[in-house]
Amino acid sequence: MNYLAHLHLGGQRPGQMLGSLYGDFVKGRLQGQFDPEIETAIQLHRSIDVFTDRHPLVDIALSRFSITRRRYAGIVLDVFFDHCLARDWELYADRPLGQFTSDVYRVLLAEPQLPERLAKIAPHMVANDWLGAYQEFEVLEQVLRGISRRLTRPEELARAMQELRVLYEPLSEDFRLFYPQLQDFAQNYPTT
């Protein structure tokens, strides 16, 4: 899962939102360097990643990608699944996407001590509405291009959008089957 899904699944309180994002930026053991609510949300983020990586429906979705993209298929799928969530937001959330993203951005902008990499991208995330922009399929091309700049073999993502266009419906169905199970997992995650 990518940013939007982690935020959606991680809880609505500010500490939960921050921890849901920190999970991609904070590595190693958590030893009290953050508020307990943030650390619990980071642990949930990590557990969501493990649940997702081990799920048979995700294995099926990953197997749909060509062998040339298989190495980075997980990244492409995370981004695509955020698109599916944003596109069908009203099926999974109880308030509008714009209201949700505004709350996230407000929390991000109010936090003076973001992890270094997150602090660098947060202003861009807010200014360009990264989370809401996932509704538009064509935005994924920009997202994947940005990710490819951080990879050692970016050429393997070169034709990912063409492949996503072909796989759009089957991957959308994979998401429809998988995400409610992931929501159940997150809702039943121990918070203490």
FIKE-604939 format. One record per atom (N, C-alpha, C): residue in one letter; x, y, z. Coordinates in steps of 0.02 Angstrom, whole numbers, plus 50000, padded with zeros to 5 digits. Example, Ala and Ser with C-alpha at 12.3 -4.5 7.8 and 13.67 -1.06 7.14 Angstrom:
2
A506604971650390 A506154977550390 A506604983550390 S506424988850354 S506844994750357 S506455000250394 
***
This chain:
192
M500424994150000 M500005000050000 M500445006250000 N500175011449972 N500555017749968 N500255022750018 Y500445029050014 Y500265034050065 Y499515034350081 L499095034750030 L498385035850042 L498085030050081 A498235023950061 A497945018150096 A498195017850168 H498835019050179 H499095018850248 H498745024150291 L498645029950263 L498305035250301 L497575033450314 H497255030550266 H496555028550274 H496475023150327 L496945018550329 L496895012850374 L497165014250444 G497575019450450 G497955020550511 G497605024350567 G497025027250554 G496685031050606 G496655038450590 Q496195041850621 Q496055048850604 Q496345053950651 R496625051850708 R496925056650754 R497605058850725 P497825064950742 P498455067550714 P499045062750724 G499135060050783 G499695055450794 G499645049250750 Q499045046850739 Q498945041050696 Q499115042750623 M498905048650602 M499065050750533 M499815051250523 L500145054450571 L500865055250566 L501215048450564 G501035044150610 G501345037450612 G501205033450549 S500615034350521 S500455030850458 S500925032850402 L501135039150402 L501625041450352 L502335039750373 Y502485040450437 Y503165039250461 Y503405032150444 G502925027550439 G503115020650424 G503545019850362 D503495024450315 D503915024250255 D504575028050264 F504645031550319 F505225035950327 F505645034350389 V505385030350434 V505735028650496 V505905021250493 K506535019650498 K506765012650494 K507025010450563 G507065003950572 G507355001150633 G506855000650690 R507124998750747 R506714997850807 R506465004550833 L505865004350860 L505575010250891 L505705009750966 Q506035014750993 Q506245014451063 Q506045020851100 G505445023051089 G505205028751126 G505415035551099 Q505665035651037 Q505875042151009 Q505265046250986 F504685043050980 F504075046450960 F503535045351013 D503015049451009 D502435048651050 D502165041451041 P501915038251095 P501665031351088 P501145030451033 E500705035351024 E500195034750971 E500525034450902 I501045038450892 I501405038350828 I501755031650819 E502075029150871 E502425022750866 E501945016950853 T501355017150883 T500855011950870 T500635012250797 A500555018250770 A500365019050699 A500925016750653 I501555017950672 I502115015350632 I502105007750632 Q501985004750689 Q501944997450693 Q501364994850651 L500794998250652 L500234996250610 L500444996650536 H500765002050517 H501005002950448 H501434996950428 R501894995050470 R502334989350455 R501944982850451 S501454982050495 S501044975950494 S500614975650431 I500354981350410 I499974981650348 I500414979550289 D501034981950288 D501494979950234 D501614972450234 V501714969450292 V501824962250296 V501194958450274 F500614960450300 F499984957250281 F499894957550205 T500014963350176 T499944964350104 T500434959950066 D501064960150085 D501574956350049 D501454948850050 R501114946350101 R501004939150109 R500314936850085 H499904941450061 H499214939650044 H499174936349975 P498794930849970 P498734927349906 P498434931549850 L497964936049866 L497684940349813 L498204945149786 V498654947349828 V499194951749805 V499684947749761 D499804941449780 D500234937149738 D499924936349669 I499274935549666 I498934934949601 I499024941349561 A498914947049594 A498984953449559 A499704954449534 L500184952749575 L500894953549554 L501064948949495 S500764943049494 S500914938249440 S500644940549373 R500214945549373 R499944948149310 R500454952249271 F500954954849306 F501454959149274 F501964954949235 S502224957949182 S502734954549142 S503364953449183 I503744948649163 I504354946949199 I504834952949200 T504844957049148 T505304962749147 T505134967849200 R504514968049223 R504324972749275 R504224969449343 R504314962949347 R504164959349408 R504574961849468 R505194963949456 R505614966249511 R505294972249547 Y504974976649510 Y504674982649540 Y503914982449538 A503634976649524 A502904976049520 A502564977949585 G502884976549641 G502584978449706 G502504985949713 I502994989649690 I502954996949692 I502384999449647 V502364996749586 V501844998749539 V501154997049566 L501094991149596 L500454989049624 L500244993549682 D500714995349726 D500554999849782 D500255006349756 V500565009149705 V500335015449677 V499645014549643 F499575009049607 F498935007749573 F498375006649625 F498525003049678 F498015001949729 F497805008549763 D498265013249771 D498075019849796 D497605023349746 H497735022449682 H497275025149631 H496585022049640 C496555015449647 C495905012149656 C495535014749718 L495905015649772 L495605018249833 L495335025349822 A495725029649792 A495505036549779 A494915036649731 R494955032649679 R494425032449628 R493765030249659 D493785025349704 D493175022449734 D493115024249808 W493375029849827 W493415031949897 W492765031149935 E492215033149904 E491575033049939 E491355025949958 L491645020849927 L491475013849946 L491825011750010 Y492365015150028 Y492785012950084 Y492835017850142 A492605023950131 A492695029150182 A492015032350197 D491975035350256 D491345038350277 D491325045950270 R491845048850241 R491835056050227 R492205057350161 P492075062950129 P492355064350063 P493125064350063 L493405062450008 L494135062150000 L494445069050012 G494145074249985 G494425080949994 G494465083050067 Q493965081350105 Q493975082950177 Q494515078950212 F494575072550195 F495085068250224 F495785070950209 T495925072450146 T496595074750128 T496745081550159 S496245085850164 S496355092350197 S496575091450270 D496255086650304 D496445085250373 D497165082650377 V497345078150331 V498025075550330 V498525081150319 Y498395085350269 Y498855090850253 Y498925095750311 R498375097050346 R498395101550403 R498845098650458 V498795092250470 V499215088950521 V499945089150499 L500075087750436 L500765087950411 L501085094850419 L500715099950399 L500985106750402 L501075109250474 A500695106450520 A500745108650590 A501305105150628 E501585099850600 E502095095950636 E502795098650620 P503145101350671 P503805104350659 P504375099350655 Q504265093150677 Q504815088350682 Q504705082150638 L504525083050575 L504435077450530 L505105074050516 P505115067550504 P505735064250482 P506015067950421 E506665067950415 E507005072250365 E506735071550294 R506695065450267 R506445064550199 R505715066750192 L505305065250242 L504605067350240 L504555074950244 A504975078050284 A504975085350289 A505125088550221 K505535085350181 K505705088050115 K505125087450066 I504755081850070 I504215080950020 I503545083550043 A503445084450108 A502785086450133 A502525092850100 P502935098150092 P502655104150059 P502415102849988 H502765098449952 H502565096749884 H501925092549884 M501895087949933 M501305083749940 M500685088149950 V500745093049993 V500175097450009 V500025102049949 A500525105349923 A500425110149869 A500135106949806 N500315100749793 N500085097349732 N499545092149745 D499285091949806 D498745087249825 D498905080249800 W499475077649820 W499675070949799 W499145065749814 L498845066049872 L498365060849893 L497725061149851 G497455067049841 G496855067749800 G496975066449727 A497575067949704 A497745067149634 A497735059849612 Y497795055249659 Y497775048149641 Y497125046149607 Q496605050249613 Q495975048649578 Q496075048149503 E496525052149476 E496645052349404 E497175047249385 F496995042549342 F497455037249322 F498095040049291 E498045045149251 E498635047749216 E499155050649264 V498945052449325 V499425055049375 V499925049649394 L499725043349388 L500185037949407 L500825038049367 E500785040449306 E501395040949265 E501905045649298 Q501675051349323 Q502125055949358 Q502395052849422 V501965049349458 V502175046149520 V502715040949506 L502595036749456 L503085031549440 L503735034449413 R503685039949376 R504295043349352 R504705045949412 G504365048749461 G504705051149521 G505035045449559 I504685039849565 I504975034049599 I505575031449561 S505525031249495 S506065028349454 S506715032249463 R506675038549480 R507285042549490 R507685040249551 R507345036549596 R507685034149656 R507915026849650 L507805023749592 L507965016749583 L508635015849548 T508945010149561 T509585008649528 T509485006349456 R508895003449442 R508745001149374 R508075003949352 P508035010549340 P507395013749326 P507075011449260 E507465008749215 E507195006649150 E506655001249157 E506664997649213 E506164992349223 E505464995249237 L505435001649253 L504785004949262 L504565008649199 A504995008649148 A504885012849089 A504205011749057 R503975005749051 R503345004449017 R502795002149066 A502875003849128 A502385001749178 A501685004449164 M501635010549141 M500975013449127 M500625009649071 Q500995007749019 Q500685003848965 Q500414997248993 E500794994249036 E500574987949065 E499974988949111 L499974994449149 L499404995849192 L498764997049152 R498835000149094 R498245001249051 R497934994549031 V498364989849013 V498134983148992 V497834979349052 L498134980149109 L497934976349169 L497424980049212 Y497174985749189 Y496764990149231 Y496174986349263 E495784982949224 E495184979549251 E495364973749297 P495814969149276 P495964963649322 P496284966049388 L496714971049385 L497024973649446 L496504977349489 S496034980649456 S495494983949494 S495074978849531 E494944973249499 E494574967849532 E494974964949590 D495624964149580 D496054961749635 D496004966449695 F496014972849681 F495944977749735 F495264977049770 R494724976549731 R494054975949760 R493994969949806 L494334964649790 L494314958649832 L494774959249893 F495344962549884 F495854962849936 F495724968249988 Y495534974249968 Y495534979850014 Y495064978850074 P494464976150065 P494044975050125 P494374970350176 Q494754965550152 Q495124961150198 Q495664965050235 L495994969550199 L496504973650231 L496184978450281 Q495604981150265 Q495254985450313 Q495084981550377 D494844975450370 D494694971250428 D495324970050470 F495874968650436 F496514967550471 F496694973750511 A496674979650480 A496874985850513 A496404987550570 Q495764986450562 Q495284988050614 Q495364983650675 N495604977550665 N495694972850720 N496404972750748 Y496824977250724 Y497514977750747 Y497524980250820 P497894976950864 P497904979350934 P498234986250939 T497904990750973 T498164997650978 T498514998951045 T498554993951087 T498914994951151 T499414989351162 
***
